[in-house]
Amino acid sequence: MKTEISKTGKIASWVIAGSLAALFLYSATGKLFLHPEQMEQLKLGDWRVIIALGEITSSLLFLFPKTNEYGTLLLSSYMGGAIIIHMTYGMSIGMPVVVLILVWLVGFLRNPDLFTIK
């Protein structure tokens, strides 16, 4: 059974999804070009290109409604890894947790049946 979302829910999901996609694309740009030394400090310098490409792919899948479910799952995994890295290096987990909750919110707004057991 397909659950229909309200017009307000659709608008909210597009605004949040667009904001999150912009955030992830900016983050990936930083990893690639702006601040690669940050990845070196986290001892992830050898992986920064792969991480950035995964972030770009996941955020684009997340942005478009037909592939939003896959993007939601990939970004959830990505943010889980970010939370672990932040915990490992004693950094605040506040921002990655908020971003993860917003990813789930958009996933639910766009696909209300995403979290139901079938």
C-alpha positions as CSV (number, residue, x, y, z in Angstrom):
1,M,0.0,0.0,0.0
2,K,1.5,3.3,-1.1
3,T,1.1,6.1,1.4
4,E,0.5,9.6,-0.1
5,I,2.4,12.6,1.3
6,S,0.9,16.1,1.7
7,K,2.0,19.0,-0.5
8,T,3.7,20.6,2.6
9,G,5.5,17.4,3.2
10,K,6.8,17.3,-0.4
11,I,8.0,20.9,-0.2
12,A,9.7,20.3,3.1
13,S,11.4,17.2,1.9
14,W,12.7,19.0,-1.2
15,V,14.0,21.9,0.8
16,I,15.7,19.6,3.3
17,A,17.0,17.2,0.7
18,G,18.4,20.1,-1.4
19,S,20.1,21.5,1.6
20,L,21.6,18.2,2.6
21,A,22.7,17.4,-0.9
22,A,24.5,20.9,-1.0
23,L,26.1,20.1,2.3
24,F,27.4,16.7,1.2
25,L,28.6,18.1,-2.2
26,Y,30.4,20.9,-0.4
27,S,31.9,18.4,2.0
28,A,33.1,16.2,-0.9
29,T,34.6,19.3,-2.6
30,G,36.5,20.0,0.6
31,K,37.9,16.5,0.8
32,L,39.0,16.7,-2.8
33,F,40.2,20.3,-3.3
34,L,39.8,22.7,-0.3
35,H,41.0,21.0,2.8
36,P,42.6,17.6,2.0
37,E,44.9,18.0,5.1
38,Q,42.0,17.4,7.4
39,M,41.7,13.9,6.0
40,E,45.4,13.4,6.6
41,Q,45.0,14.4,10.3
42,L,42.3,11.7,10.6
43,K,44.7,9.2,8.9
44,L,42.3,8.9,6.0
45,G,44.4,10.7,3.4
46,D,44.8,7.6,1.2
47,W,41.0,7.2,1.1
48,R,39.9,10.8,0.6
49,V,39.1,10.4,-3.1
50,I,37.1,7.3,-2.6
51,I,35.3,8.8,0.4
52,A,34.5,12.0,-1.6
53,L,33.2,10.0,-4.6
54,G,31.0,7.9,-2.4
55,E,29.7,11.0,-0.8
56,I,28.9,12.6,-4.2
57,T,27.2,9.5,-5.5
58,S,25.2,9.0,-2.3
59,S,24.0,12.6,-2.2
60,L,22.9,12.5,-5.8
61,L,21.0,9.2,-5.3
62,F,19.4,10.8,-2.2
63,L,18.4,14.0,-4.0
64,F,16.3,12.3,-6.7
65,P,12.9,10.7,-5.7
66,K,13.3,7.5,-7.7
67,T,16.6,6.7,-6.1
68,N,16.0,8.3,-2.7
69,E,15.6,5.0,-0.9
70,Y,19.1,4.0,-1.9
71,G,20.6,7.4,-1.1
72,T,18.9,7.3,2.3
73,L,20.6,3.9,3.1
74,L,24.0,5.0,1.8
75,L,24.0,8.3,3.6
76,S,22.9,6.6,6.8
77,S,25.9,4.3,6.5
78,Y,28.2,7.2,5.6
79,M,27.0,9.3,8.6
80,G,27.3,6.2,10.9
81,G,31.0,6.1,9.8
82,A,31.3,9.8,10.4
83,I,29.9,9.4,13.9
84,I,32.4,6.6,14.7
85,I,35.3,8.7,13.4
86,H,34.2,11.7,15.5
87,M,33.9,9.4,18.6
88,T,37.4,7.9,17.9
89,Y,39.1,11.3,17.8
90,G,37.1,12.8,20.7
91,M,35.2,15.3,18.5
92,S,31.6,16.3,19.0
93,I,29.1,14.0,17.4
94,G,26.4,16.6,17.5
95,M,26.6,17.7,13.8
96,P,26.7,14.2,12.3
97,V,23.8,13.0,14.5
98,V,21.7,16.0,13.4
99,V,22.5,15.4,9.7
100,L,21.7,11.7,10.1
101,I,18.3,12.6,11.7
102,L,17.6,14.9,8.8
103,V,18.5,12.2,6.3
104,W,16.0,9.9,8.0
105,L,13.4,12.6,8.1
106,V,13.6,13.2,4.4
107,G,13.6,9.4,3.8
108,F,10.4,9.1,5.8
109,L,8.8,12.2,4.2
110,R,9.5,11.0,0.7
111,N,8.9,7.2,1.4
112,P,6.5,6.8,4.3
113,D,6.6,3.1,3.8
114,L,10.4,2.9,4.0
115,F,10.5,2.1,7.7
116,T,7.6,-0.5,7.6
117,I,8.2,-4.2,7.8
118,K,6.8,-6.0,4.8
